[in-house]
Amino acid sequence: MNNKDNITIGRPKVGGAIYYAPAGSTLPSDASSSLSASYVNLGYVTEDGVTLTTAEETDMIKAWGPENVMVSQTDFGETVTYNLLETIRPAVLQYLRGAENVSIEADGSIKSGTTGDQLPRGIIVVDTIQNNGSAHPRYHRIVYGDCQITDRSGDQTYNNSDPVTFPVTITAFKFASQALSGKQVYHDDFWSAPASEESES
């Protein structure tokens, strides 16, 4: 039977939806457990939210005739894009420029600069609440266990109406899945039980 509870929009989890941790940090293994202290909240993102993009390319192999006889996968990859709104949040500046290029003074002032250096790989976690208005929302956690910022291109516009933002694109690499017992994956997905089921446990 069809079930409208399985249709959803992806809203950010209250209190923070995108977290970053250095490579080697403990990976989450469910949808709702607290993240370890190595994860930092990257704050608000623009109303466009987070876009997860899968790109796959194939070649059709043809036999004499012509006849299609086989499909060969030639490429597969995943990227994630978002625009960070909290552009003077220390964790955001450290994430985008490298911790060594951001200094937080005792009085709360900040000193920083852009070097353009390539940034190291790390971990990104995206936490959402999936609900279509039903009484049974679920938490959905997406884990990119090995990823890297590959594009910071974009404009920071200072005017009377538009917020200043930092556009970010990350590229995912395969890692040992926590959801699939160590199988190599580009990302893990975890969904919690429906709220009513969790409350009964």
N, C-alpha and C positions, 0 to 999 in steps of 0.2 A: 504494500500500500504506500502511496505517496505520503510524504511527511514534511510539512512546511517548516518544522523545527530544524530541518537540515539546510534551510536556506538562510543566508546570513549576510550582513555587512560586517566589515572589520573595524571596530572602534578601538582606540588605544586603551590599554589597561590604565585605570586611574592611578596616578602617582608616577607614571613613567612607562614608556613603551619600547624604547630603544636603548640597549645597554651594550657597552663595549668592555672587553677584557683583553689583556695581553695573551699572546700565544702561550699555551701550557697551563692556563687556568682550568679549574675543574669545570667540565661541561655539564649542563643540566640534563636530567634524565626523566623529567615529567613536566607537566604544564604549569604547575602552580607553586612548587617549592621555592623558597627564597634563594636568590642567587648568592654566591659567595661574595666576600668583601672585595674581591679583585675586580668586580664588575662596577662600572660607573654609569650613571644615568645621563644620557645625552640631552635630556630635556624635551621641550616642545618641538614639534615639527609643524610645517605648514599644513593647511587644510587638505592638500592633495594626499597627505599620508605617505605611505610606503608603497613603492611599486617593485614587485618581484618579477623579473623577466627571465624566461627560458628561451634559449636560442638553439635550434637544432637544424642541422643541414644533412641532406642525403643526396646520393647519386643513384639514378636509375640505371641498372645494367640491362642492356638489350642484347638479344640474340639475333642472329641473321633471320630476317623475315620481313620487317622487324617485329620483335615481340619482347615485351617487358618480362624479365625472368627473375629479377632479384633487386632488392634495395640495399644499398651500402650506406651505413651511417658514416659521415665524414667529420662531423663536429657536433659537440654538445657543450653547453655552458649555461651558467646562471649569474645574473647580476641583480643588484638591489640599488634603488635610487631613493633619495629623500632629501628634503631641504630643512636644515636645522634652523630654528628660530632664535634660540638663546645664544646669540653670537658673542656675548661677553661672559658666558658661563665658563669658568676655568677648565672644566673637564672637556668641553667642546673645543676650546682652543688647543688644549694638549692633544686631543684626538686628531685634530686636523693639521697641527704644526709640529707635533712631537713634544713630549713633556720637557725635554731639555731646552726648548725654545720658548717656554712660557714661565714667567716668574711671578709668583703671587706674594706680594709684600705683606708685612704684618698689619698694615692699616687697611688692607683689602684692595689696594691698587694693583694693577696688572701691568707687566712689561712683556712685550712679545714682538716677534718679527716672523716674516715668511722667508724660508730658505729655498723652497721648491724641492727639497730633498724627497726622495721616495720614502714612503712610510712603511713600517714593518707590518707583517701579517698579524692578525689577531682573531678575536671572536666577536661576533655580533649576535645579540638575542633580540627578537622582536616579540613583544607580548601584546596580544589583542584580546578583546572580549567579543565573542561571536554570538550575535543575538538578532532575531528578526522581530522582537517585541514579545516573544513568548515568555513564559515563566521559567524557562529552562536554559539560561545562557551557559555557554561553555568558555573556559579560557583556552586560547590557542597560543602556543609558544613555538616560534620558529628559530632554529639554532643554526647559524653558520659557523661551524667549528674551526674553519680555516679560511680566512678571507682577507682581502687587502683593499684599501682605497686605491682605485685606479683612475679616478677622474674627480678633480675638484674645480673643474672649469665652470665659470659663470660670473655673473655680475653681482656686486654688492652696491645697490642703489640707495643713495641717501637723499630723500626728498620729504615732502610734507605729508605723504599718505601711505607709502608702502614700507613694510617692515624690512629690515636688513636680514638677509638669510645667507646660509652657507649651503650650496648644493653639493651633494656627495653621491658618488657611484662606487659601489664596492663590487669586486669580482670574487666569486666563490671557488674554492678548491676542494677536492675530496678529502675527507677525514674519516676516522673510525667512528661509526654511528653509535650513539647511545640507545637509539630506538630499535636498531636492527642488529644488535649483538656484535658490533664491531665491523659490520659490512661497510665498505667504502661508499660514501654518499656525498652529495654537494650540500645538503642541509637535512636536518631532522625536523619532523613535525610532531608535536604533542598536543593532544586535546584532553581537557579534563572531562570527568563525568558530568552529565547535566546537573544543575544546581540542586534539584530536588533529590537526586540520588546521593550527592555528596552530603547533604544535610542528614540523611538517614544512616549514613555509615558511622 
